[in-house]
């Protein structure tokens, strides 16, 4: 049966039921990409199952209330609170062009409306450039990565990076990301751009300018995208590196000074403890001497030469004339 015969049938079956379901009746898709279509419905149908049907292939994607359904490249998601179910068709190709229907399952005549989807090729848009690397990563020996992407245009899209020269621009990369690092630079200044191409044509990005500011290892360089004003330079990193070094020296000095104070304090406590012990010992020896001095009928002459040790006193007994001489060493 000729597919055009389905059109009158669809028009009859998709007559609105008191505004039960509605939406855009025409949609345009691009080859290789996805398309999203919203189907609105009345609040009384929140609990009903919804569907999206491709009548030319006799297949439907069905979703129960508040759920998600899929059939091949078609999917459907219901949002009862919003009164909308959303249809997505992925990886479109020209053969997807045709009539489709948004519908609601009921016990009688299903409310639905028809949508005509037209799928075609589209020329790529001007590629958008973006930095993917962390800021100032080049100053730490890393590389700066710049991405190139066309947000519109039929797929597949191929990307090529070129370096601009005075003669013929050279092809340096066949993917959408360009890595810039010290080893890739041979001159003081470099310019790069990318092209995006599909079967409908190609377009080029704006220029990426690179200037070498230091040939040290790792080298320092400025990367700037012309129109956006976005740039990567090493000035911030150099300041941060210098500040970090000063901070390290300061913290190290404070740490060493603190250790010296702790050692001095411990030495002082140890010395103080020795002096206290010595004084205590001297006090005990003095008490012993006093006891020796209190002898009935005798006079004791004590010659205390030095108080420094904790050894017991040596006694020298001389009985001449009943007098006892003692030399006490501390």
C-alpha positions in Angstrom: 0.0 0.0 0.0 1.2 3.5 -0.8 2.4 5.4 2.3 0.5 8.5 1.1 -2.8 6.5 1.7 -2.0 6.7 5.4 -2.4 10.5 5.5 -6.2 10.7 5.3 -6.5 7.9 7.9 -4.2 9.8 10.2 -6.0 13.0 9.8 -9.3 11.3 10.7 -7.9 9.3 13.6 -6.1 12.4 15.0 -9.2 14.7 15.2 -9.0 16.4 18.6 -11.2 15.1 21.4 -12.3 18.3 23.1 -8.7 19.6 23.2 -7.5 16.4 25.0 -4.0 16.4 23.5 -2.2 18.9 21.4 1.2 20.2 20.2 3.2 21.3 17.2 2.1 19.6 14.0 5.4 20.0 12.2 9.0 19.3 13.3 12.3 19.5 11.5 15.2 17.2 12.3 18.9 17.1 11.2 20.6 13.9 10.0 22.7 12.2 12.7 21.2 14.3 15.6 18.3 13.9 17.9 14.9 15.7 18.1 12.6 16.3 21.0 8.9 16.8 20.7 6.4 17.8 23.5 2.9 16.5 23.5 0.5 18.3 25.9 -2.6 16.7 27.4 -5.5 17.6 29.7 -5.4 16.9 33.4 -8.0 14.2 33.2 -5.6 12.0 31.4 -2.7 12.1 33.9 -3.1 8.4 34.9 -3.5 7.1 31.3 -0.7 5.5 29.2 0.7 7.7 26.4 2.3 6.6 23.2 4.2 7.9 20.1 3.7 5.9 16.9 5.6 5.7 13.7 2.7 4.6 11.4 4.9 4.0 8.4 6.7 1.3 10.2 3.9 0.3 12.4 5.7 0.7 15.7 5.1 2.7 18.9 6.9 3.7 22.0 4.5 3.5 25.1 4.9 5.0 28.5 2.6 4.4 31.5 1.7 7.3 33.8 4.9 9.0 35.1 7.2 6.4 33.5 9.6 6.0 30.6 9.2 3.9 27.5 11.5 3.0 24.6 11.3 1.4 21.2 14.5 1.3 19.2 15.6 4.9 18.6 12.3 6.3 20.0 11.7 7.0 23.6 8.9 8.7 25.6 8.8 10.1 29.1 5.6 11.2 30.9 5.4 14.1 33.3 1.9 14.1 34.8 2.5 17.1 37.0 3.3 19.2 33.9 0.7 17.6 31.7 3.3 16.8 29.1 4.9 13.7 27.7 8.1 14.2 25.8 9.2 12.2 22.7 12.8 11.8 21.6 14.0 10.3 18.4 17.8 9.7 18.2 20.3 9.3 15.4 17.9 10.7 12.7 18.4 9.9 9.1 16.5 11.1 6.0 14.3 8.0 6.0 12.7 9.1 9.3 10.8 11.8 7.4 7.1 11.1 7.7 3.9 11.2 9.8 3.9 10.3 13.5 1.2 10.5 16.2 1.1 11.6 19.9 -1.7 9.6 21.6 -3.4 8.7 24.9 -4.7 5.2 25.6 -8.4 5.2 26.6 -11.3 2.8 26.7 -12.9 4.5 23.7 -11.6 6.6 20.9 -8.0 7.6 21.7 -7.3 11.3 21.7 -4.3 12.0 19.5 -2.8 14.4 17.0 -0.4 13.9 14.1 3.1 15.4 13.6 4.9 15.6 10.4 8.7 15.1 10.9 11.0 16.3 8.1 14.7 15.2 8.4 17.4 16.7 6.2 21.1 17.4 5.9 22.4 20.7 7.3 25.7 22.5 6.8 27.9 22.7 9.8 28.0 25.8 12.0 31.1 27.8 12.7 33.2 25.7 15.2 33.3 27.0 18.7 36.7 26.9 20.5 37.0 26.2 24.3 39.8 25.5 26.8 39.6 22.1 28.4 42.7 22.2 30.6 43.0 23.7 34.1 44.2 27.3 34.2 47.9 27.8 33.8 48.7 24.1 33.6 51.4 24.8 31.0 53.5 26.4 33.7 53.7 23.1 35.5 55.0 21.2 32.5 51.6 20.1 31.2 49.8 21.0 28.0 46.9 23.3 27.1 44.0 21.6 25.3 41.7 23.5 23.0 38.5 21.8 21.8 36.7 22.6 18.5 33.0 21.7 18.0 30.2 22.6 15.6 27.0 22.6 17.6 24.8 22.4 14.5 25.0 20.5 11.2 24.2 17.0 10.1 26.5 14.2 11.4 29.0 12.9 11.0 31.3 15.9 11.3 35.0 15.6 10.8 37.5 18.1 12.4 41.0 19.1 11.3 43.5 21.4 13.1 45.9 23.5 11.0 48.9 25.6 11.8 49.0 28.8 9.8 52.3 29.5 8.1 53.6 32.0 5.6 53.3 29.5 2.7 50.9 26.5 3.0 48.9 25.8 6.2 50.0 22.5 7.6 47.6 19.8 8.8 48.7 18.9 12.4 45.7 17.0 13.9 42.6 15.1 12.7 40.5 15.2 15.8 38.5 18.0 17.6 41.1 18.6 20.4 44.5 20.3 20.0 47.2 19.7 22.6 49.7 22.6 22.9 52.9 21.9 24.8 56.5 23.1 24.9 57.8 20.3 22.6 55.4 21.4 19.8 56.8 25.0 19.5 59.7 25.8 17.2 59.2 29.5 16.9 58.3 32.5 19.2 54.8 32.8 17.8 52.3 30.3 16.4 48.8 30.5 15.0 46.3 27.6 14.8 42.7 27.1 13.6 40.3 24.1 13.0 37.8 23.2 10.3 34.6 21.3 10.7 33.2 19.4 7.7 30.2 17.3 6.7 28.7 16.3 3.4 27.1 19.8 3.0 30.4 21.7 3.3 33.0 23.0 5.9 33.6 26.0 8.0 36.7 27.3 9.9 37.1 28.5 13.4 38.7 31.7 14.6 42.5 31.8 15.3 44.3 30.6 18.3 47.4 32.6 19.0 50.4 31.2 21.0 53.3 33.4 22.2 56.3 32.0 24.0 57.2 34.1 27.0 59.9 32.0 28.5 62.0 29.1 27.0 62.8 27.7 30.5 61.8 24.1 31.2 58.9 23.9 31.5 58.4 26.8 29.1 55.9 29.6 29.6 53.5 30.6 26.9 50.4 32.6 26.4 47.4 31.0 24.5 44.7 33.4 23.4 41.5 32.9 21.4 40.9 36.0 19.3 37.3 37.1 19.7 36.6 35.7 23.1 39.5 37.2 24.9 40.1 33.9 26.7 43.8 33.3 27.5 46.2 31.1 29.4 49.3 32.8 30.8 51.9 31.9 33.4 52.0 35.2 35.3 49.6 34.0 38.0 51.4 30.7 38.4 54.8 32.4 38.7 53.4 34.7 41.5 51.9 31.7 43.2 55.1 29.7 42.9 57.1 32.7 44.4 54.6 33.1 47.2 54.7 29.4 47.9 58.5 29.4 48.2 58.4 32.4 50.6 55.7 30.7 52.7 57.8 27.5 52.8 60.9 29.3 54.0 58.8 31.2 56.7 57.1 28.0 58.0 60.5 26.2 58.0 62.1 29.0 60.1 59.2 29.1 62.6 59.4 25.3 63.0 63.2 25.3 63.6 62.9 28.2 66.1 60.1 26.3 67.9 62.3 23.2 68.2 65.2 25.3 69.6 62.8 26.7 72.3 61.6 23.3 73.2 65.1 21.9 73.6 66.2 24.9 75.7 63.2 24.5 77.9 63.8 20.8 78.5 67.5 21.5 79.3 66.5 24.2 81.8 64.1 21.9 83.5 66.7 19.2 83.8 69.3 21.5 85.3 66.7 23.0 87.7 65.8 19.5 88.8 69.5 18.6 89.5 69.9 21.7 91.6 66.8 20.9 93.7 68.1 17.3 94.3 71.5 18.6 95.4 70.0 21.1 97.9 67.8 18.4 99.4 70.9 16.2 99.9 72.8 19.0 101.5 70.0 19.6 103.9 70.1 15.9 105.0 73.9 16.0 105.5 73.7 19.2 107.6 71.2 17.5 109.9 73.6 14.5 110.4 76.4 17.0 111.2 74.2 18.8 113.7 73.4 15.5 115.4 77.1 14.7 115.6 77.8 18.1 117.1 75.5 17.5 120.1 77.7 15.2 122.0 77.8 15.6 125.9 81.1 16.8 127.3 82.7 17.1 123.8 83.4 20.1 121.5 83.3 19.2 117.8 85.1 21.4 115.2 83.6 20.9 111.8 85.6 21.9 108.8 83.2 21.9 105.9 85.5 22.2 102.8 83.0 21.7 99.9 79.3 20.9 99.6 78.8 19.3 96.1 78.5 15.6 96.3 76.1 13.3 98.0 78.7 11.0 99.6 78.7 10.3 103.4 81.1 12.3 105.6 84.5 10.9 106.6 85.2 11.0 110.3 88.6 11.6 111.8 88.6 10.8 115.5 91.5 12.3 117.7 91.2 11.8 121.4 93.9 14.3 122.4 92.6 16.2 125.3 89.1 14.7 124.9 88.6 16.8 121.7 87.3 15.2 118.5 88.3 16.7 115.2 86.2 15.9 112.1 86.6 16.8 108.5 83.3 16.5 106.6 83.4 16.4 102.8 80.2 17.0 100.8 
